[in-house]
Amino acid sequence: MTKKSAKQFSVVIITIVVVSSVLYLILFPPIHKYHVDRFIPAKDQDTLLTNIVTYMGVKPRNTNYETRLDPAYRSFYVKQAKEYRFFRYYIDDLGSHYFYIIRPARHALGNRRAIGGSYKLDEDLKLLNYEEIFVTQVLDEDFLEEIADDLFLAMINNDLNEYLDNRMIIEWPDSRLRYDREKKEWRYDVTTE
């Protein structure tokens, strides 16, 4: 092989590698740093989301915070979970799981809202210490995705103060409504610690 043909061969190989890499990235974009697939196996995601919806979602008629976990209502939550999706997810070094879930919200100003929260998880995908940290206003889904990274990072860094006072973005908590960790729901009768 001559020097000239070796150089041409090298250029062709480099071109093929670059084009292949670009095509690969177009066809298979990298997963976001806080995508649920990086932290939870795909086979467990539906179960986990349904477990969260059991606390986050609309409760069946005639249930309360104690009875909503009754296995008879599982199919009610499974159906509801189809309208929810993990948008951001992270597990810290202490095993705390953080989520930013986009969910339905029936309102004249939009049809979606996001909820940020945390919990620990046992080996059976049972949620321990579940807590919702914030609920956004009802907003356009594109906007919820746009603000997700800022809100999510602030939440996992325990630095949400600048957002909690922004009533254009955060609906709860506010001066009256707080999350009750025992009953695992937003209530007006919760005292701050």
Kinemage of the C-alpha trace (Angstrom):
@kinemage 1
@onewidth
@group {chain A} dominant
@subgroup {mainchain}
@vectorlist {calphas} color= white
{ca met a 1} P 0.000 0.000 0.000
{ca thr a 2} L 1.394 3.355 -0.974
{ca lys a 3} L 1.541 6.329 1.339
{ca lys a 4} L -1.163 8.083 -0.637
{ca ser a 5} L -3.553 5.114 -0.579
{ca ala a 6} L -2.871 4.573 3.144
{ca lys a 7} L -3.775 8.195 3.821
{ca gln a 8} L -6.963 7.902 1.744
{ca phe a 9} L -7.862 4.694 3.567
{ca ser a 10} L -7.391 6.435 6.933
{ca val a 11} L -9.614 9.340 5.861
{ca val a 12} L -12.335 6.920 4.737
{ca ile a 13} L -12.191 5.001 8.027
{ca ile a 14} L -12.320 8.202 10.099
{ca thr a 15} L -15.248 9.480 8.004
{ca ile a 16} L -17.130 6.205 8.489
{ca val a 17} L -16.542 6.281 12.250
{ca val a 18} L -17.682 9.918 12.559
{ca val a 19} L -20.783 9.399 10.383
{ca ser a 20} L -21.644 6.190 12.247
{ca ser a 21} L -21.284 7.935 15.605
{ca val a 22} L -23.501 10.818 14.535
{ca leu a 23} L -26.136 8.433 13.165
{ca tyr a 24} L -26.000 6.373 16.349
{ca leu a 25} L -26.562 9.483 18.490
{ca ile a 26} L -29.464 10.548 16.277
{ca leu a 27} L -31.109 7.120 16.337
{ca phe a 28} L -30.274 6.348 19.975
{ca pro a 29} L -29.949 9.599 21.905
{ca pro a 30} L -28.253 9.308 25.290
{ca ile a 31} L -30.520 8.875 28.283
{ca his a 32} L -30.830 11.984 30.442
{ca lys a 33} L -28.715 11.949 33.589
{ca tyr a 34} L -31.881 11.813 35.734
{ca his a 35} L -33.942 9.433 33.597
{ca val a 36} L -35.673 6.667 35.532
{ca asp a 37} L -34.084 3.999 33.273
{ca arg a 38} L -30.690 4.783 34.819
{ca phe a 39} L -31.951 3.883 38.293
{ca ile a 40} L -34.899 1.471 38.112
{ca pro a 41} L -35.086 -1.626 35.873
{ca ala a 42} L -37.767 -1.268 33.184
{ca lys a 43} L -39.569 -4.362 34.499
{ca asp a 44} L -40.149 -2.649 37.873
{ca gln a 45} L -41.144 0.821 36.677
{ca asp a 46} L -44.883 0.186 36.214
{ca thr a 47} L -45.188 -1.408 39.642
{ca leu a 48} L -43.232 1.392 41.261
{ca leu a 49} L -45.264 4.096 39.516
{ca thr a 50} L -48.515 2.405 40.586
{ca asn a 51} L -47.239 2.262 44.171
{ca ile a 52} L -46.589 6.017 44.021
{ca val a 53} L -49.971 6.727 42.406
{ca thr a 54} L -51.575 4.923 45.348
{ca tyr a 55} L -50.506 7.931 47.437
{ca met a 56} L -50.430 10.651 44.779
{ca gly a 57} L -53.512 9.831 42.761
{ca val a 58} L -57.213 10.239 43.211
{ca lys a 59} L -58.502 7.878 45.890
{ca pro a 60} L -61.408 5.511 45.179
{ca arg a 61} L -64.766 6.569 46.539
{ca asn a 62} L -65.346 5.943 50.230
{ca thr a 63} L -61.659 5.496 51.045
{ca asn a 64} L -59.385 7.508 53.264
{ca tyr a 65} L -55.668 7.641 53.953
{ca glu a 66} L -55.873 4.372 55.912
{ca thr a 67} L -58.017 2.305 53.540
{ca arg a 68} L -56.642 3.454 50.171
{ca leu a 69} L -53.870 0.823 50.364
{ca asp a 70} L -56.371 -2.062 50.468
{ca pro a 71} L -55.406 -4.573 47.718
{ca ala a 72} L -58.994 -4.461 46.420
{ca tyr a 73} L -58.222 -0.990 45.002
{ca arg a 74} L -55.016 -1.953 43.197
{ca ser a 75} L -56.663 -2.151 39.758
{ca phe a 76} L -58.082 1.360 40.295
{ca tyr a 77} L -54.543 2.714 40.746
{ca val a 78} L -53.067 0.615 37.915
{ca lys a 79} L -55.554 2.205 35.515
{ca gln a 80} L -54.811 5.689 36.864
{ca ala a 81} L -51.034 5.187 36.626
{ca lys a 82} L -51.239 5.040 32.829
{ca glu a 83} L -51.721 8.826 32.856
{ca tyr a 84} L -48.618 9.480 35.003
{ca arg a 85} L -44.967 9.394 33.987
{ca phe a 86} L -41.577 9.682 35.581
{ca phe a 87} L -39.821 12.678 34.067
{ca arg a 88} L -36.837 12.880 36.432
{ca tyr a 89} L -35.525 10.338 38.925
{ca tyr a 90} L -32.485 9.988 41.160
{ca ile a 91} L -31.218 7.796 43.987
{ca asp a 92} L -28.696 9.388 46.336
{ca asp a 93} L -25.858 7.699 48.223
{ca leu a 94} L -28.093 7.149 51.274
{ca gly a 95} L -30.720 5.284 49.242
{ca ser a 96} L -33.260 8.103 49.069
{ca his a 97} L -35.231 8.063 45.825
{ca tyr a 98} L -36.296 11.404 44.341
{ca phe a 99} L -38.908 11.818 41.631
{ca tyr a 100} L -40.461 14.459 39.407
{ca ile a 101} L -43.658 12.991 38.023
{ca ile a 102} L -45.913 14.653 35.491
{ca arg a 103} L -49.545 13.788 36.071
{ca pro a 104} L -53.046 14.714 34.949
{ca ala a 105} L -54.792 17.773 36.316
{ca arg a 106} L -58.209 18.768 35.067
{ca his a 107} L -58.256 22.547 34.940
{ca ala a 108} L -59.216 25.311 32.535
{ca leu a 109} L -55.633 26.642 32.471
{ca gly a 110} L -53.976 23.363 31.524
{ca asn a 111} L -54.167 19.640 31.909
{ca arg a 112} L -50.937 18.608 33.643
{ca arg a 113} L -48.988 19.300 36.793
{ca ala a 114} L -45.788 17.942 38.300
{ca ile a 115} L -45.093 16.563 41.731
{ca gly a 116} L -41.654 16.298 43.280
{ca gly a 117} L -41.025 14.000 46.196
{ca ser a 118} L -38.913 11.337 47.810
{ca tyr a 119} L -39.016 7.968 49.550
{ca lys a 120} L -36.926 4.962 50.420
{ca leu a 121} L -37.600 1.606 48.807
{ca asp a 122} L -37.471 -1.909 50.200
{ca glu a 123} L -36.631 -5.027 48.181
{ca asp a 124} L -40.332 -5.641 47.381
{ca leu a 125} L -40.754 -2.140 45.875
{ca lys a 126} L -42.660 -1.019 48.954
{ca leu a 127} L -42.371 2.731 49.544
{ca leu a 128} L -40.959 3.798 52.892
{ca asn a 129} L -41.029 7.394 54.188
{ca tyr a 130} L -42.940 8.569 51.117
{ca glu a 131} L -43.263 12.347 50.941
{ca glu a 132} L -44.412 14.848 48.361
{ca ile a 133} L -42.208 17.928 48.583
{ca phe a 134} L -43.967 20.194 46.082
{ca val a 135} L -46.847 20.299 43.626
{ca thr a 136} L -46.719 22.677 40.692
{ca gln a 137} L -49.533 24.793 39.416
{ca val a 138} L -51.539 23.350 36.538
{ca leu a 139} L -49.337 24.214 33.567
{ca asp a 140} L -48.619 23.303 29.988
{ca glu a 141} L -46.713 20.024 29.787
{ca asp a 142} L -43.925 21.553 27.692
{ca phe a 143} L -43.369 24.163 30.401
{ca leu a 144} L -43.360 21.484 33.124
{ca glu a 145} L -40.603 19.718 31.201
{ca glu a 146} L -38.724 22.972 30.676
{ca ile a 147} L -38.620 23.805 34.402
{ca ala a 148} L -38.060 20.207 35.520
{ca asp a 149} L -34.282 20.255 35.744
{ca asp a 150} L -34.149 23.438 37.819
{ca leu a 151} L -36.862 22.259 40.225
{ca phe a 152} L -35.521 18.719 40.425
{ca leu a 153} L -31.939 19.773 41.155
{ca ala a 154} L -33.147 22.261 43.760
{ca met a 155} L -35.183 19.495 45.392
{ca ile a 156} L -32.407 16.899 45.546
{ca asn a 157} L -30.037 19.577 46.858
{ca asn a 158} L -32.611 20.636 49.484
{ca asp a 159} L -32.583 24.177 48.085
{ca leu a 160} L -36.151 24.833 46.936
{ca asn a 161} L -36.667 28.125 48.802
{ca glu a 162} L -36.467 30.362 45.731
{ca tyr a 163} L -39.186 28.269 44.043
{ca leu a 164} L -41.521 27.701 46.989
{ca asp a 165} L -42.455 31.387 47.078
{ca asn a 166} L -43.094 31.517 43.337
{ca arg a 167} L -46.873 31.040 43.116
{ca met a 168} L -46.677 31.064 39.323
{ca ile a 169} L -44.880 27.710 39.496
{ca ile a 170} L -45.475 26.082 42.902
{ca glu a 171} L -49.021 25.619 44.162
{ca trp a 172} L -48.218 23.616 47.326
{ca pro a 173} L -46.917 23.898 49.926
{ca asp a 174} L -48.234 27.335 50.666
{ca ser a 175} L -49.032 29.283 53.817
{ca arg a 176} L -52.054 27.061 54.536
{ca leu a 177} L -51.622 23.686 52.829
{ca arg a 178} L -48.853 21.302 53.944
{ca tyr a 179} L -47.951 17.697 53.294
{ca asp a 180} L -48.880 15.345 56.132
{ca arg a 181} L -46.150 12.693 56.275
{ca glu a 182} L -48.228 10.356 58.421
{ca lys a 183} L -51.393 10.462 56.304
{ca lys a 184} L -49.394 10.952 53.110
{ca glu a 185} L -51.633 13.661 51.713
{ca trp a 186} L -51.858 17.443 51.433
{ca arg a 187} L -53.882 18.884 54.325
{ca tyr a 188} L -54.813 22.182 55.919
{ca asp a 189} L -54.470 20.874 59.484
{ca val a 190} L -50.726 20.154 59.399
{ca thr a 191} L -48.555 22.156 61.781
{ca thr a 192} L -45.051 23.102 60.748
{ca glu a 193} L -42.197 21.725 62.788
